[in-house]
Amino acid sequence: MYKMPGAGVGVAGGGVGTLAATGADIGWWLAVGVLLVLLGTVALIAVHRRNRRLSQARE
């Protein structure tokens, strides 16, 4: 049976790589992904509004 490097007894369940490789706690990974997408969207909207406001102030 293949055993991933770092997935030994010493770090059983302790590493991020181990969790990602085994698919354990997939709900946590999904929540983090959704949060990152939301934060990115909010940042893009904020930058767009700021640039539009600055360009109107120059006129």
N, CA, C and O atoms as a Tripos MOL2 file, in Angstrom:
@<TRIPOS>MOLECULE
protein
  236   235    59     0     0
PROTEIN
NO_CHARGES

@<TRIPOS>ATOM
      1 N           0.8400   -1.1790    0.0000 N.3       1 MET1
      2 CA          0.0000    0.0000    0.0000 C.3       1 MET1
      3 C           0.8840    1.2420    0.0000 C.2       1 MET1
      4 O           1.8660    1.3130    0.7390 O.2       1 MET1
      5 N           0.5300    2.2200   -0.8340 N.am      2 TYR2
      6 CA          1.3060    3.4500   -0.9220 C.3       2 TYR2
      7 C           1.0450    4.3330    0.2860 C.2       2 TYR2
      8 O          -0.0940    4.4920    0.7230 O.2       2 TYR2
      9 N           2.1060    4.8980    0.8110 N.am      3 LYS3
     10 CA          1.9950    5.7800    1.9640 C.3       3 LYS3
     11 C           2.6220    7.1200    1.5950 C.2       3 LYS3
     12 O           3.7880    7.1840    1.2050 O.2       3 LYS3
     13 N           1.8410    8.1820    1.7210 N.am      4 MET4
     14 CA          2.3540    9.5080    1.3700 C.3       4 MET4
     15 C           3.4610    9.9280    2.3090 C.2       4 MET4
     16 O           3.4290    9.5970    3.4950 O.2       4 MET4
     17 N           4.4490   10.6590    1.7930 N.am      5 PRO5
     18 CA          5.4900   11.1980    2.6820 C.3       5 PRO5
     19 C           4.8590   12.1570    3.6890 C.2       5 PRO5
     20 O           4.0220   12.9840    3.3270 O.2       5 PRO5
     21 N           5.2550   12.0450    4.9230 N.am      6 GLY6
     22 CA          4.7220   12.9200    5.9600 C.3       6 GLY6
     23 C           3.4340   12.4190    6.5740 C.2       6 GLY6
     24 O           2.8950   13.0540    7.4800 O.2       6 GLY6
     25 N           2.9250   11.2850    6.0960 N.am      7 ALA7
     26 CA          1.6650   10.7710    6.6300 C.3       7 ALA7
     27 C           1.9140    9.6310    7.6070 C.2       7 ALA7
     28 O           1.0510    8.7720    7.7920 O.2       7 ALA7
     29 N           3.0780    9.6170    8.2270 N.am      8 GLY8
     30 CA          3.4350    8.5520    9.1500 C.3       8 GLY8
     31 C           2.7500    8.6870   10.4920 C.2       8 GLY8
     32 O           1.8910    9.5450   10.6940 O.2       8 GLY8
     33 N           3.1520    7.8180   11.4030 N.am      9 VAL9
     34 CA          2.5370    7.7900   12.7250 C.3       9 VAL9
     35 C           2.8520    9.0780   13.4850 C.2       9 VAL9
     36 O           2.0270    9.5510   14.2670 O.2       9 VAL9
     37 N           4.0310    9.6480   13.2640 N.am     10 GLY10
     38 CA          4.4460   10.8410   14.0110 C.3      10 GLY10
     39 C           3.5670   12.0540   13.7470 C.2      10 GLY10
     40 O           3.4020   12.9030   14.6230 O.2      10 GLY10
     41 N           2.9990   12.1450   12.5430 N.am     11 VAL11
     42 CA          2.1850   13.3200   12.2110 C.3      11 VAL11
     43 C           0.7740   12.9030   11.8020 C.2      11 VAL11
     44 O           0.1260   13.5820   11.0050 O.2      11 VAL11
     45 N           0.3100   11.8020   12.3450 N.am     12 ALA12
     46 CA         -1.0070   11.2980   11.9590 C.3      12 ALA12
     47 C          -2.0860   12.3260   12.2510 C.2      12 ALA12
     48 O          -2.3650   12.6360   13.4100 O.2      12 ALA12
     49 N          -2.6820   12.8470   11.2070 N.am     13 GLY13
     50 CA         -3.7630   13.8000   11.3610 C.3      13 GLY13
     51 C          -3.3050   15.1880   11.7960 C.2      13 GLY13
     52 O          -4.1340   16.0560   12.0730 O.2      13 GLY13
     53 N          -2.0060   15.4020   11.8570 N.am     14 GLY14
     54 CA         -1.5320   16.6720   12.3650 C.3      14 GLY14
     55 C          -1.1540   17.6780   11.3070 C.2      14 GLY14
     56 O          -1.0090   18.8630   11.6060 O.2      14 GLY14
     57 N          -0.9920   17.2330   10.0730 N.am     15 GLY15
     58 CA         -0.5360   18.1470    9.0360 C.3      15 GLY15
     59 C          -1.6360   18.5200    8.0670 C.2      15 GLY15
     60 O          -2.5810   17.7600    7.8550 O.2      15 GLY15
     61 N          -1.5030   19.7070    7.4770 N.am     16 VAL16
     62 CA         -2.4810   20.1580    6.4970 C.3      16 VAL16
     63 C          -2.4340   19.2590    5.2730 C.2      16 VAL16
     64 O          -3.4760   18.9150    4.7160 O.2      16 VAL16
     65 N          -1.2430   18.8760    4.8530 N.am     17 GLY17
     66 CA         -1.1000   17.9970    3.6960 C.3      17 GLY17
     67 C          -1.7890   16.6660    3.9000 C.2      17 GLY17
     68 O          -2.3860   16.1210    2.9720 O.2      17 GLY17
     69 N          -1.7100   16.1420    5.1020 N.am     18 THR18
     70 CA         -2.3580   14.8700    5.4120 C.3      18 THR18
     71 C          -3.8660   14.9970    5.2840 C.2      18 THR18
     72 O          -4.5180   14.1090    4.7350 O.2      18 THR18
     73 N          -4.4320   16.0970    5.7860 N.am     19 LEU19
     74 CA         -5.8750   16.2970    5.6920 C.3      19 LEU19
     75 C          -6.3160   16.4410    4.2420 C.2      19 LEU19
     76 O          -7.3290   15.8740    3.8320 O.2      19 LEU19
     77 N          -5.5480   17.2050    3.4690 N.am     20 ALA20
     78 CA         -5.9220   17.4290    2.0760 C.3      20 ALA20
     79 C          -5.8150   16.1320    1.2770 C.2      20 ALA20
     80 O          -6.6480   15.8610    0.4120 O.2      20 ALA20
     81 N          -4.7970   15.3390    1.5640 N.am     21 ALA21
     82 CA         -4.5690   14.1160    0.7980 C.3      21 ALA21
     83 C          -5.6180   13.0520    1.1050 C.2      21 ALA21
     84 O          -6.0120   12.2960    0.2170 O.2      21 ALA21
     85 N          -6.0650   12.9890    2.3380 N.am     22 THR22
     86 CA         -7.0090   11.9410    2.7090 C.3      22 THR22
     87 C          -8.4580   12.3580    2.4900 C.2      22 THR22
     88 O          -9.3600   11.5210    2.5090 O.2      22 THR22
     89 N          -8.6780   13.6530    2.2830 N.am     23 GLY23
     90 CA        -10.0380   14.1330    2.1120 C.3      23 GLY23
     91 C         -10.7680   14.2800    3.4310 C.2      23 GLY23
     92 O         -11.9820   14.4830    3.4600 O.2      23 GLY23
     93 N         -10.0210   14.1770    4.5290 N.am     24 ALA24
     94 CA        -10.6390   14.3020    5.8490 C.3      24 ALA24
     95 C         -11.0860   15.7340    6.0740 C.2      24 ALA24
     96 O         -10.4090   16.6780    5.6650 O.2      24 ALA24
     97 N         -12.2010   15.8860    6.7090 N.am     25 ASP25
     98 CA        -12.7260   17.1900    7.0860 C.3      25 ASP25
     99 C         -12.9090   18.0960    5.8600 C.2      25 ASP25
    100 O         -12.4820   19.2510    5.8620 O.2      25 ASP25
    101 N         -13.5390   17.5630    4.8340 N.am     26 ILE26
    102 CA        -13.6940   18.2860    3.5770 C.3      26 ILE26
    103 C         -14.5740   19.5180    3.7440 C.2      26 ILE26
    104 O         -14.4270   20.4860    2.9970 O.2      26 ILE26
    105 N         -15.4770   19.4960    4.7020 N.am     27 GLY27
    106 CA        -16.3280   20.6520    4.9470 C.3      27 GLY27
    107 C         -15.5240   21.8790    5.3350 C.2      27 GLY27
    108 O         -15.8620   22.9980    4.9510 O.2      27 GLY27
    109 N         -14.4530   21.6660    6.1010 N.am     28 TRP28
    110 CA        -13.5930   22.7720    6.5050 C.3      28 TRP28
    111 C         -12.9120   23.3870    5.2980 C.2      28 TRP28
    112 O         -12.8240   24.6090    5.1860 O.2      28 TRP28
    113 N         -12.4280   22.5420    4.3900 N.am     29 TRP29
    114 CA        -11.7590   23.0460    3.1830 C.3      29 TRP29
    115 C         -12.7490   23.8060    2.3030 C.2      29 TRP29
    116 O         -12.3980   24.8350    1.7250 O.2      29 TRP29
    117 N         -13.9660   23.3150    2.1990 N.am     30 LEU30
    118 CA        -14.9800   24.0180    1.4070 C.3      30 LEU30
    119 C         -15.3010   25.3770    2.0120 C.2      30 LEU30
    120 O         -15.4420   26.3670    1.2940 O.2      30 LEU30
    121 N         -15.4140   25.4190    3.3290 N.am     31 ALA31
    122 CA        -15.7180   26.6910    4.0030 C.3      31 ALA31
    123 C         -14.6030   27.7030    3.7710 C.2      31 ALA31
    124 O         -14.8800   28.8780    3.5290 O.2      31 ALA31
    125 N         -13.3590   27.2720    3.8410 N.am     32 VAL32
    126 CA        -12.2320   28.1730    3.6080 C.3      32 VAL32
    127 C         -12.2390   28.6600    2.1620 C.2      32 VAL32
    128 O         -11.9790   29.8360    1.9070 O.2      32 VAL32
    129 N         -12.5300   27.7750    1.2160 N.am     33 GLY33
    130 CA        -12.5920   28.1620   -0.1900 C.3      33 GLY33
    131 C         -13.6740   29.1910   -0.4500 C.2      33 GLY33
    132 O         -13.4410   30.1690   -1.1610 O.2      33 GLY33
    133 N         -14.8480   28.9850    0.1120 N.am     34 VAL34
    134 CA        -15.9490   29.9320   -0.0670 C.3      34 VAL34
    135 C         -15.5910   31.2730    0.5590 C.2      34 VAL34
    136 O         -15.8710   32.3230   -0.0190 O.2      34 VAL34
    137 N         -14.9740   31.2440    1.7310 N.am     35 LEU35
    138 CA        -14.5740   32.4810    2.3980 C.3      35 LEU35
    139 C         -13.5710   33.2620    1.5590 C.2      35 LEU35
    140 O         -13.6770   34.4830    1.4460 O.2      35 LEU35
    141 N         -12.5950   32.5680    0.9700 N.am     36 LEU36
    142 CA        -11.6010   33.2410    0.1380 C.3      36 LEU36
    143 C         -12.2390   33.8650   -1.1030 C.2      36 LEU36
    144 O         -11.8740   34.9700   -1.5050 O.2      36 LEU36
    145 N         -13.1880   33.1570   -1.7050 N.am     37 VAL37
    146 CA        -13.8770   33.7030   -2.8780 C.3      37 VAL37
    147 C         -14.6600   34.9590   -2.4950 C.2      37 VAL37
    148 O         -14.6300   35.9560   -3.2150 O.2      37 VAL37
    149 N         -15.3580   34.9080   -1.3650 N.am     38 LEU38
    150 CA        -16.1250   36.0730   -0.9150 C.3      38 LEU38
    151 C         -15.2140   37.2640   -0.6090 C.2      38 LEU38
    152 O         -15.5170   38.3980   -0.9830 O.2      38 LEU38
    153 N         -14.1090   37.0000    0.0670 N.am     39 LEU39
    154 CA        -13.1820   38.0920    0.3860 C.3      39 LEU39
    155 C         -12.5820   38.6910   -0.8780 C.2      39 LEU39
    156 O         -12.4040   39.9060   -0.9610 O.2      39 LEU39
    157 N         -12.2710   37.8600   -1.8530 N.am     40 GLY40
    158 CA        -11.7440   38.3560   -3.1200 C.3      40 GLY40
    159 C         -12.7580   39.2070   -3.8570 C.2      40 GLY40
    160 O         -12.4080   40.2390   -4.4300 O.2      40 GLY40
    161 N         -14.0040   38.7850   -3.8460 N.am     41 THR41
    162 CA        -15.0690   39.5520   -4.5010 C.3      41 THR41
    163 C         -15.2560   40.9060   -3.8350 C.2      41 THR41
    164 O         -15.3830   41.9250   -4.5130 O.2      41 THR41
    165 N         -15.2720   40.9160   -2.5070 N.am     42 VAL42
    166 CA        -15.4200   42.1760   -1.7710 C.3      42 VAL42
    167 C         -14.2420   43.1020   -2.0660 C.2      42 VAL42
    168 O         -14.4330   44.3060   -2.2370 O.2      42 VAL42
    169 N         -13.0360   42.5600   -2.1270 N.am     43 ALA43
    170 CA        -11.8600   43.3810   -2.4120 C.3      43 ALA43
    171 C         -11.9360   43.9730   -3.8150 C.2      43 ALA43
    172 O         -11.6150   45.1460   -4.0080 O.2      43 ALA43
    173 N         -12.3580   43.1740   -4.7990 N.am     44 LEU44
    174 CA        -12.4730   43.6880   -6.1700 C.3      44 LEU44
    175 C         -13.5110   44.8000   -6.2610 C.2      44 LEU44
    176 O         -13.2830   45.8070   -6.9320 O.2      44 LEU44
    177 N         -14.6310   44.6300   -5.6010 N.am     45 ILE45
    178 CA        -15.6780   45.6660   -5.6170 C.3      45 ILE45
    179 C         -15.1590   46.9450   -4.9610 C.2      45 ILE45
    180 O         -15.3960   48.0430   -5.4650 O.2      45 ILE45
    181 N         -14.4570   46.8070   -3.8490 N.am     46 ALA46
    182 CA        -13.9260   47.9830   -3.1490 C.3      46 ALA46
    183 C         -12.9170   48.7300   -4.0110 C.2      46 ALA46
    184 O         -12.9340   49.9600   -4.0610 O.2      46 ALA46
    185 N         -12.0380   47.9950   -4.6900 N.am     47 VAL47
    186 CA        -11.0380   48.6320   -5.5570 C.3      47 VAL47
    187 C         -11.7230   49.3210   -6.7300 C.2      47 VAL47
    188 O         -11.3390   50.4280   -7.1100 O.2      47 VAL47
    189 N         -12.7190   48.6830   -7.2990 N.am     48 HIS48
    190 CA        -13.4410   49.2750   -8.4340 C.3      48 HIS48
    191 C         -14.1190   50.5850   -8.0170 C.2      48 HIS48
    192 O         -14.0460   51.5830   -8.7350 O.2      48 HIS48
    193 N         -14.7700   50.5750   -6.8650 N.am     49 ARG49
    194 CA        -15.4430   51.7880   -6.3810 C.3      49 ARG49
    195 C         -14.4410   52.8960   -6.0860 C.2      49 ARG49
    196 O         -14.6820   54.0620   -6.3980 O.2      49 ARG49
    197 N         -13.3160   52.5240   -5.4820 N.am     50 ARG50
    198 CA        -12.2980   53.5270   -5.1550 C.3      50 ARG50
    199 C         -11.7340   54.1480   -6.4240 C.2      50 ARG50
    200 O         -11.5690   55.3660   -6.4940 O.2      50 ARG50
    201 N         -11.4360   53.3270   -7.4290 N.am     51 ASN51
    202 CA        -10.8890   53.8490   -8.6820 C.3      51 ASN51
    203 C         -11.8990   54.7450   -9.3850 C.2      51 ASN51
    204 O         -11.5220   55.7730   -9.9490 O.2      51 ASN51
    205 N         -13.1670   54.3750   -9.3610 N.am     52 ARG52
    206 CA        -14.1970   55.1850  -10.0060 C.3      52 ARG52
    207 C         -14.3220   56.5210   -9.2850 C.2      52 ARG52
    208 O         -14.4550   57.5600   -9.9310 O.2      52 ARG52
    209 N         -14.2830   56.5070   -7.9560 N.am     53 ARG53
    210 CA        -14.3970   57.7380   -7.1750 C.3      53 ARG53
    211 C         -13.1960   58.6430   -7.4270 C.2      53 ARG53
    212 O         -13.3530   59.8580   -7.5490 O.2      53 ARG53
    213 N         -11.9990   58.0670   -7.5060 N.am     54 LEU54
    214 CA        -10.7940   58.8680   -7.7490 C.3      54 LEU54
    215 C         -10.7950   59.4700   -9.1430 C.2      54 LEU54
    216 O         -10.3580   60.6050   -9.3340 O.2      54 LEU54
    217 N         -11.2850   58.7130  -10.1210 N.am     55 SER55
    218 CA        -11.3070   59.2480  -11.4790 C.3      55 SER55
    219 C         -12.3310   60.3760  -11.6250 C.2      55 SER55
    220 O         -12.1200   61.2950  -12.4160 O.2      55 SER55
    221 N         -13.4120   60.3230  -10.8920 N.am     56 GLN56
    222 CA        -14.4030   61.3940  -10.9230 C.3      56 GLN56
    223 C         -13.8780   62.6340  -10.2120 C.2      56 GLN56
    224 O         -14.2320   63.7510  -10.5910 O.2      56 GLN56
    225 N         -13.0520   62.4680   -9.2030 N.am     57 ALA57
    226 CA        -12.5060   63.6020   -8.4690 C.3      57 ALA57
    227 C         -11.5080   64.3740   -9.3210 C.2      57 ALA57
    228 O         -11.3240   65.5710   -9.1010 O.2      57 ALA57
    229 N         -10.8570   63.7300  -10.2860 N.am     58 ARG58
    230 CA         -9.8760   64.3950  -11.1450 C.3      58 ARG58
    231 C         -10.5350   65.3090  -12.1730 C.2      58 ARG58
    232 O          -9.9190   66.2640  -12.6470 O.2      58 ARG58
    233 N         -11.7670   65.0180  -12.5080 N.am     59 GLU59
    234 CA        -12.4510   65.7970  -13.5630 C.3      59 GLU59
    235 C         -12.8360   67.1820  -13.1090 C.2      59 GLU59
    236 O         -13.4140   67.9460  -13.8820 O.2      59 GLU59
@<TRIPOS>BOND
     1     1     2 1
     2     2     3 1
     3     3     4 2
     4     3     5 am
     5     5     6 1
     6     6     7 1
     7     7     8 2
     8     7     9 am
     9     9    10 1
    10    10    11 1
    11    11    12 2
    12    11    13 am
    13    13    14 1
    14    14    15 1
    15    15    16 2
    16    15    17 am
    17    17    18 1
    18    18    19 1
    19    19    20 2
    20    19    21 am
    21    21    22 1
    22    22    23 1
    23    23    24 2
    24    23    25 am
    25    25    26 1
    26    26    27 1
    27    27    28 2
    28    27    29 am
    29    29    30 1
    30    30    31 1
    31    31    32 2
    32    31    33 am
    33    33    34 1
    34    34    35 1
    35    35    36 2
    36    35    37 am
    37    37    38 1
    38    38    39 1
    39    39    40 2
    40    39    41 am
    41    41    42 1
    42    42    43 1
    43    43    44 2
    44    43    45 am
    45    45    46 1
    46    46    47 1
    47    47    48 2
    48    47    49 am
    49    49    50 1
    50    50    51 1
    51    51    52 2
    52    51    53 am
    53    53    54 1
    54    54    55 1
    55    55    56 2
    56    55    57 am
    57    57    58 1
    58    58    59 1
    59    59    60 2
    60    59    61 am
    61    61    62 1
    62    62    63 1
    63    63    64 2
    64    63    65 am
    65    65    66 1
    66    66    67 1
    67    67    68 2
    68    67    69 am
    69    69    70 1
    70    70    71 1
    71    71    72 2
    72    71    73 am
    73    73    74 1
    74    74    75 1
    75    75    76 2
    76    75    77 am
    77    77    78 1
    78    78    79 1
    79    79    80 2
    80    79    81 am
    81    81    82 1
    82    82    83 1
    83    83    84 2
    84    83    85 am
    85    85    86 1
    86    86    87 1
    87    87    88 2
    88    87    89 am
    89    89    90 1
    90    90    91 1
    91    91    92 2
    92    91    93 am
    93    93    94 1
    94    94    95 1
    95    95    96 2
    96    95    97 am
    97    97    98 1
    98    98    99 1
    99    99   100 2
   100    99   101 am
   101   101   102 1
   102   102   103 1
   103   103   104 2
   104   103   105 am
   105   105   106 1
   106   106   107 1
   107   107   108 2
   108   107   109 am
   109   109   110 1
   110   110   111 1
   111   111   112 2
   112   111   113 am
   113   113   114 1
   114   114   115 1
   115   115   116 2
   116   115   117 am
   117   117   118 1
   118   118   119 1
   119   119   120 2
   120   119   121 am
   121   121   122 1
   122   122   123 1
   123   123   124 2
   124   123   125 am
   125   125   126 1
   126   126   127 1
   127   127   128 2
   128   127   129 am
   129   129   130 1
   130   130   131 1
   131   131   132 2
   132   131   133 am
   133   133   134 1
   134   134   135 1
   135   135   136 2
   136   135   137 am
   137   137   138 1
   138   138   139 1
   139   139   140 2
   140   139   141 am
   141   141   142 1
   142   142   143 1
   143   143   144 2
   144   143   145 am
   145   145   146 1
   146   146   147 1
   147   147   148 2
   148   147   149 am
   149   149   150 1
   150   150   151 1
   151   151   152 2
   152   151   153 am
   153   153   154 1
   154   154   155 1
   155   155   156 2
   156   155   157 am
   157   157   158 1
   158   158   159 1
   159   159   160 2
   160   159   161 am
   161   161   162 1
   162   162   163 1
   163   163   164 2
   164   163   165 am
   165   165   166 1
   166   166   167 1
   167   167   168 2
   168   167   169 am
   169   169   170 1
   170   170   171 1
   171   171   172 2
   172   171   173 am
   173   173   174 1
   174   174   175 1
   175   175   176 2
   176   175   177 am
   177   177   178 1
   178   178   179 1
   179   179   180 2
   180   179   181 am
   181   181   182 1
   182   182   183 1
   183   183   184 2
   184   183   185 am
   185   185   186 1
   186   186   187 1
   187   187   188 2
   188   187   189 am
   189   189   190 1
   190   190   191 1
   191   191   192 2
   192   191   193 am
   193   193   194 1
   194   194   195 1
   195   195   196 2
   196   195   197 am
   197   197   198 1
   198   198   199 1
   199   199   200 2
   200   199   201 am
   201   201   202 1
   202   202   203 1
   203   203   204 2
   204   203   205 am
   205   205   206 1
   206   206   207 1
   207   207   208 2
   208   207   209 am
   209   209   210 1
   210   210   211 1
   211   211   212 2
   212   211   213 am
   213   213   214 1
   214   214   215 1
   215   215   216 2
   216   215   217 am
   217   217   218 1
   218   218   219 1
   219   219   220 2
   220   219   221 am
   221   221   222 1
   222   222   223 1
   223   223   224 2
   224   223   225 am
   225   225   226 1
   226   226   227 1
   227   227   228 2
   228   227   229 am
   229   229   230 1
   230   230   231 1
   231   231   232 2
   232   231   233 am
   233   233   234 1
   234   234   235 1
   235   235   236 2
@<TRIPOS>SUBSTRUCTURE
     1 MET1         2 RESIDUE 1 A MET
     2 TYR2         6 RESIDUE 1 A TYR
     3 LYS3        10 RESIDUE 1 A LYS
     4 MET4        14 RESIDUE 1 A MET
     5 PRO5        18 RESIDUE 1 A PRO
     6 GLY6        22 RESIDUE 1 A GLY
     7 ALA7        26 RESIDUE 1 A ALA
     8 GLY8        30 RESIDUE 1 A GLY
     9 VAL9        34 RESIDUE 1 A VAL
    10 GLY10       38 RESIDUE 1 A GLY
    11 VAL11       42 RESIDUE 1 A VAL
    12 ALA12       46 RESIDUE 1 A ALA
    13 GLY13       50 RESIDUE 1 A GLY
    14 GLY14       54 RESIDUE 1 A GLY
    15 GLY15       58 RESIDUE 1 A GLY
    16 VAL16       62 RESIDUE 1 A VAL
    17 GLY17       66 RESIDUE 1 A GLY
    18 THR18       70 RESIDUE 1 A THR
    19 LEU19       74 RESIDUE 1 A LEU
    20 ALA20       78 RESIDUE 1 A ALA
    21 ALA21       82 RESIDUE 1 A ALA
    22 THR22       86 RESIDUE 1 A THR
    23 GLY23       90 RESIDUE 1 A GLY
    24 ALA24       94 RESIDUE 1 A ALA
    25 ASP25       98 RESIDUE 1 A ASP
    26 ILE26      102 RESIDUE 1 A ILE
    27 GLY27      106 RESIDUE 1 A GLY
    28 TRP28      110 RESIDUE 1 A TRP
    29 TRP29      114 RESIDUE 1 A TRP
    30 LEU30      118 RESIDUE 1 A LEU
    31 ALA31      122 RESIDUE 1 A ALA
    32 VAL32      126 RESIDUE 1 A VAL
    33 GLY33      130 RESIDUE 1 A GLY
    34 VAL34      134 RESIDUE 1 A VAL
    35 LEU35      138 RESIDUE 1 A LEU
    36 LEU36      142 RESIDUE 1 A LEU
    37 VAL37      146 RESIDUE 1 A VAL
    38 LEU38      150 RESIDUE 1 A LEU
    39 LEU39      154 RESIDUE 1 A LEU
    40 GLY40      158 RESIDUE 1 A GLY
    41 THR41      162 RESIDUE 1 A THR
    42 VAL42      166 RESIDUE 1 A VAL
    43 ALA43      170 RESIDUE 1 A ALA
    44 LEU44      174 RESIDUE 1 A LEU
    45 ILE45      178 RESIDUE 1 A ILE
    46 ALA46      182 RESIDUE 1 A ALA
    47 VAL47      186 RESIDUE 1 A VAL
    48 HIS48      190 RESIDUE 1 A HIS
    49 ARG49      194 RESIDUE 1 A ARG
    50 ARG50      198 RESIDUE 1 A ARG
    51 ASN51      202 RESIDUE 1 A ASN
    52 ARG52      206 RESIDUE 1 A ARG
    53 ARG53      210 RESIDUE 1 A ARG
    54 LEU54      214 RESIDUE 1 A LEU
    55 SER55      218 RESIDUE 1 A SER
    56 GLN56      222 RESIDUE 1 A GLN
    57 ALA57      226 RESIDUE 1 A ALA
    58 ARG58      230 RESIDUE 1 A ARG
    59 GLU59      234 RESIDUE 1 A GLU
